[in-house]
Amino acid sequence: MVWIRDYSLPLVLALLVHLVAAAMLLQGWTPAPKIADVIKPQVVNASLIVMQAPAKPAAPAPKPQPKPAAVTAKAKKTPKPSATKQPSTAEKAKAAAARKKAAEAEAAERRRLQLAALGDMADAALEQSLERESVSLLRDEEAQIAQSYRAEIYELVRQNWSRPPSARNGMSARLLVELIPTGEVISVAVVEGSGNAAFDQAAEQAVRQARRFPVPDNNSQFERYFRRFYFLFQPEDLLR
């Protein structure tokens, strides 16, 4: 029995090895192939990974501000609009009659103002017409007075005129005469001659020899008609 004690441990180990080998065979284990001397390069699949920056945290939403107490109170106190009351038929008729009466009163006032304006215009037109007629009559009267003074002036010039031998029938000269309020002659000039120098000179000399002419005492009439005036000298004895 000594040999059994000496070989018990190896036998156990051998038995375990055989059991392990049998288990591996049962599981389909095959020995690893021998590594070849040439190692083939392996294909590496690579892809680019984009690293995105971390998003910033969103700002916190602002807290709602509380409404002022006054506004809130006012909003609370504002009453809801109540339904409008529709006017009755009688009220509508009354309002329509009032509007009609106001329109008629306005139209009557407008007609009154128009008539008044027309009356004022008619009165003004009548006044202007009378004024123009009065001025026209006054000027006609002044013209008649001026004409009488001119006739006297013409007679004085004719009396002082000395007929030259070369004067012929139909001759006339237009003179510009200037006087002072006393009627005295201060200048005489021939503005349209007769074509005969002797006749024109004789006419100018006749005005100067008169020296002073009768003029109206009214200063406005004198200034209008006799301060400076044109004198047509055409003797009657040369009209034949």
C-alpha positions as CSV (number, residue, x, y, z in Angstrom):
1,M,0.0,0.0,0.0
2,V,3.1,2.2,0.2
3,W,3.2,2.7,-3.6
4,I,-0.4,4.0,-3.5
5,R,0.5,6.7,-1.0
6,D,3.6,7.7,-3.1
7,Y,1.6,7.9,-6.4
8,S,-1.7,9.3,-5.1
9,L,-1.0,12.9,-5.8
10,P,0.3,12.4,-9.4
11,L,-2.7,10.2,-10.1
12,V,-5.1,12.8,-9.0
13,L,-3.4,15.5,-11.1
14,A,-3.3,13.3,-14.1
15,L,-7.0,12.5,-13.6
16,L,-7.8,16.2,-13.4
17,V,-5.9,16.9,-16.6
18,H,-7.7,14.2,-18.5
19,L,-11.0,15.4,-17.2
20,V,-10.2,19.0,-18.4
21,A,-9.1,17.7,-21.8
22,A,-12.3,15.6,-22.2
23,A,-14.4,18.6,-21.3
24,M,-12.7,20.8,-23.9
25,L,-13.1,18.2,-26.6
26,L,-16.7,17.9,-25.7
27,Q,-17.1,21.8,-26.1
28,G,-15.5,21.7,-29.6
29,W,-12.2,23.3,-28.7
30,T,-9.5,23.2,-31.4
31,P,-5.9,24.1,-31.0
32,A,-5.0,27.6,-32.1
33,P,-3.4,27.8,-35.6
34,K,0.2,28.6,-35.9
35,I,0.9,32.3,-36.4
36,A,2.1,33.0,-39.9
37,D,5.4,34.7,-40.4
38,V,3.7,37.5,-42.6
39,I,1.3,39.7,-40.8
40,K,-1.3,41.3,-43.1
41,P,-2.1,45.0,-42.4
42,Q,-5.5,45.5,-40.9
43,V,-7.9,48.1,-42.4
44,V,-8.8,50.7,-39.9
45,N,-12.2,52.5,-40.3
46,A,-11.9,56.0,-38.9
47,S,-14.4,58.8,-38.8
48,L,-14.1,62.5,-37.9
49,I,-15.9,63.4,-34.7
50,V,-16.9,67.1,-34.4
51,M,-16.8,68.3,-30.9
52,Q,-19.5,70.9,-30.3
53,A,-19.0,73.6,-27.8
54,P,-21.4,73.2,-24.9
55,A,-24.4,75.4,-25.3
56,K,-24.6,78.4,-23.0
57,P,-27.3,78.0,-20.3
58,A,-30.4,80.0,-21.2
59,A,-30.9,83.2,-19.3
60,P,-33.5,83.0,-16.7
61,A,-36.9,84.4,-17.7
62,P,-37.6,87.8,-16.1
63,K,-39.9,87.7,-13.3
64,P,-43.2,89.5,-14.0
65,Q,-43.3,92.9,-12.4
66,P,-46.2,93.4,-10.2
67,K,-48.8,96.0,-11.5
68,P,-49.1,99.2,-9.5
69,A,-51.7,99.1,-6.9
70,A,-53.4,102.3,-8.3
71,V,-53.8,100.7,-11.8
72,T,-55.1,97.5,-10.4
73,A,-57.5,99.3,-8.2
74,K,-58.6,101.4,-11.1
75,A,-59.1,98.3,-13.2
76,K,-61.1,96.8,-10.5
77,K,-63.2,99.9,-10.0
78,T,-64.0,100.3,-13.7
79,P,-67.5,99.2,-14.1
80,K,-68.5,97.1,-17.0
81,P,-70.4,99.0,-19.7
82,S,-74.0,98.5,-19.3
83,A,-76.3,97.9,-22.3
84,T,-77.4,101.2,-23.9
85,K,-81.0,102.0,-23.5
86,Q,-82.7,102.3,-26.9
87,P,-84.7,105.6,-27.2
88,S,-88.4,105.2,-27.5
89,T,-90.5,106.2,-30.6
90,A,-91.7,109.4,-28.8
91,E,-88.2,110.4,-27.9
92,K,-87.0,109.9,-31.5
93,A,-89.9,112.0,-32.8
94,K,-89.1,114.7,-30.3
95,A,-85.4,114.7,-31.2
96,A,-86.3,114.9,-35.0
97,A,-88.6,117.8,-34.4
98,A,-85.9,119.6,-32.4
99,R,-83.4,119.1,-35.2
100,K,-85.9,120.3,-37.8
101,K,-86.7,123.4,-35.8
102,A,-83.0,124.2,-35.4
103,A,-82.4,123.7,-39.1
104,E,-85.3,126.0,-40.0
105,A,-84.0,128.7,-37.5
106,E,-80.5,128.4,-39.0
107,A,-81.9,128.7,-42.6
108,A,-84.0,131.8,-41.6
109,E,-80.9,133.4,-40.0
110,R,-78.9,132.7,-43.1
111,R,-81.5,134.3,-45.3
112,R,-81.7,137.3,-43.0
113,L,-78.0,137.8,-43.2
114,Q,-78.0,137.4,-47.0
115,L,-80.8,140.0,-47.3
116,A,-79.0,142.3,-44.9
117,A,-75.8,141.9,-47.0
118,L,-77.7,142.5,-50.2
119,G,-79.3,145.6,-48.6
120,D,-75.9,146.9,-47.5
121,M,-74.4,146.2,-50.9
122,A,-77.4,148.0,-52.5
123,D,-77.0,151.0,-50.2
124,A,-73.2,151.0,-50.8
125,A,-73.7,150.9,-54.6
126,L,-76.3,153.7,-54.4
127,E,-74.0,155.7,-52.3
128,Q,-71.1,155.2,-54.7
129,S,-73.4,156.0,-57.6
130,L,-74.6,159.2,-56.0
131,E,-71.0,160.1,-55.1
132,R,-69.8,159.5,-58.6
133,E,-72.7,161.5,-60.0
134,S,-71.9,164.3,-57.5
135,V,-68.3,164.3,-58.4
136,S,-69.2,164.2,-62.1
137,L,-71.5,167.2,-61.7
138,L,-68.9,169.0,-59.7
139,R,-66.2,168.3,-62.3
140,D,-68.6,169.4,-65.0
141,E,-69.3,172.6,-63.1
142,E,-65.6,173.1,-62.5
143,A,-64.9,172.4,-66.2
144,Q,-67.5,175.0,-67.2
145,I,-65.9,177.5,-64.9
146,A,-62.4,176.7,-66.2
147,Q,-63.7,177.1,-69.8
148,S,-65.0,180.5,-69.0
149,Y,-61.6,181.6,-67.7
150,R,-59.9,180.1,-70.8
151,A,-62.1,182.1,-73.0
152,E,-61.0,185.3,-71.2
153,I,-57.3,184.2,-71.5
154,Y,-57.8,183.5,-75.2
155,E,-59.3,186.9,-75.7
156,L,-56.3,188.6,-73.9
157,V,-53.8,186.7,-76.1
158,R,-55.7,187.6,-79.3
159,Q,-55.7,191.3,-78.3
160,N,-51.9,191.2,-77.7
161,W,-51.2,189.2,-80.9
162,S,-49.6,191.0,-83.9
163,R,-50.2,189.2,-87.1
164,P,-47.0,188.6,-89.1
165,P,-47.0,189.1,-92.9
166,S,-46.2,185.4,-93.5
167,A,-49.3,184.2,-91.6
168,R,-51.7,182.1,-93.7
169,N,-55.1,180.7,-93.2
170,G,-55.4,177.6,-91.0
171,M,-52.2,178.2,-89.1
172,S,-52.2,177.3,-85.4
173,A,-49.6,176.8,-82.6
174,R,-49.9,174.8,-79.4
175,L,-48.2,176.4,-76.4
176,L,-47.5,175.1,-72.8
177,V,-48.2,177.9,-70.3
178,E,-47.3,177.9,-66.6
179,L,-48.9,180.3,-64.1
180,I,-48.7,181.0,-60.4
181,P,-51.9,181.3,-58.2
182,T,-52.0,185.1,-58.8
183,G,-52.4,184.4,-62.6
184,E,-49.0,185.7,-63.6
185,V,-47.2,184.0,-66.5
186,I,-43.9,182.5,-65.5
187,S,-43.1,180.4,-68.6
188,V,-44.3,179.9,-72.2
189,A,-43.0,177.3,-74.7
190,V,-44.1,176.2,-78.1
191,V,-44.8,172.4,-78.1
192,E,-46.4,172.1,-81.6
193,G,-45.5,174.7,-84.1
194,S,-47.4,175.9,-87.2
195,G,-44.5,175.4,-89.5
196,N,-44.0,179.1,-89.7
197,A,-41.4,180.5,-87.2
198,A,-42.8,184.0,-87.4
199,F,-46.3,182.9,-86.6
200,D,-45.1,180.7,-83.6
201,Q,-43.0,183.6,-82.3
202,A,-45.8,186.0,-82.5
203,A,-48.1,183.6,-80.6
204,E,-45.6,183.2,-77.8
205,Q,-45.0,186.9,-77.6
206,A,-48.7,187.6,-77.3
207,V,-48.9,185.3,-74.2
208,R,-46.0,186.9,-72.6
209,Q,-47.3,190.4,-73.2
210,A,-50.6,189.5,-71.4
211,R,-48.4,189.0,-68.3
212,R,-51.3,188.1,-66.1
213,F,-54.5,186.1,-66.7
214,P,-57.7,185.8,-64.8
215,V,-57.8,182.5,-62.7
216,P,-60.3,181.0,-60.2
217,D,-59.8,181.8,-56.5
218,N,-60.3,178.2,-55.6
219,N,-56.8,176.7,-55.2
220,S,-57.9,173.2,-56.1
221,Q,-59.4,174.4,-59.4
222,F,-56.3,176.5,-60.1
223,E,-54.0,173.5,-59.5
224,R,-56.2,171.3,-61.7
225,Y,-56.7,173.6,-64.7
226,F,-54.3,176.5,-64.7
227,R,-51.0,175.6,-62.9
228,R,-49.8,174.2,-66.2
229,F,-52.1,174.0,-69.3
230,Y,-51.9,173.7,-73.0
231,F,-53.1,176.7,-75.0
232,L,-54.1,176.2,-78.7
233,F,-53.6,179.6,-80.5
234,Q,-55.6,179.6,-83.7
235,P,-56.8,183.2,-84.5
236,E,-60.3,183.5,-85.9
237,D,-59.3,185.7,-88.7
238,L,-57.1,182.9,-90.1
239,L,-60.0,180.4,-90.2
240,R,-61.4,181.8,-93.4
